[in-house]
Amino acid sequence: MNRILWISMVLVALLAAGSLTAQESKGPKIIVKEMQYDFGKVVEGAEASHVFEIRNGGKEPLDIERIMPS
């Protein structure tokens, strides 16, 4: 009987811990509509540009400190 009670308590604790981690964090949350864009073939000397939509879905300010193009 003690073993069943102990296992039940462990399962309840794990379920409670899982629900706590599933809550939304209070910090910034970056939302990017598309992560990459392929220009295809671009003629040398031609101008090519694309706008990436980046939003902050969190509750704190989102600071973008570095962007690394590929």
N, C-alpha and C positions, 0 to 999 in steps of 0.2 A: 504494500500500500504506500509506503514512504517513497518508493521508487517512482510510482505513477504520479504522486503529488509533486515530486522534485522535477520530473520531466515536464509536467504541466506548467509549473512555475517558470522553467527555462523557456518554454515555447511562448508564454505570455510576455516575458521580458524581451524576447527577440522580436515579437510582433510590435511591441511598443517602441522599441528602438528603431525599427524600420519605418514606422509612421512618423517619428520625429525627424528622420533624415529626409523624408519625402516632402517636408514643408518647404515653402519657398524661402530662399535666403534673403537677407535684408540688404546685401551689397549690390553692386552693379551687375547687370546681366546683358551681355552683348547679343544682339540679334542681327544677323546678316542674312539678307534675302538670298544672295548667291555668293558662294565662296570663291568662284573662279569664272573667268570669261575668256573664251578663245576668239581671237581676232581673225583666225584663219591666216591666209596669205596676205601680207601687207607689202606693197611696193616700196622699195627703199626711197626714203625722202618724203613719203606720204605721212600725213598726220593721222593718228589713231587715238581715240580716247573712249573711256567707258566710266560711268558713274556707278559706284557701289553704294547701296543704301545700307547704312549702319544705324541701328537704333539702340537705345538703352531701355531695356525692359525691366530694370531693377529699381530699387528705391534709393540708391546712393549714386553720386556722380560717376560717370564712366570716363576714365582717362586713358586715351590711346597714346602710348609712349613710343611705340616703334612699329613701323610697317616695313615688311620685307618682300619686295616683288620677286617673282621667280623668272 
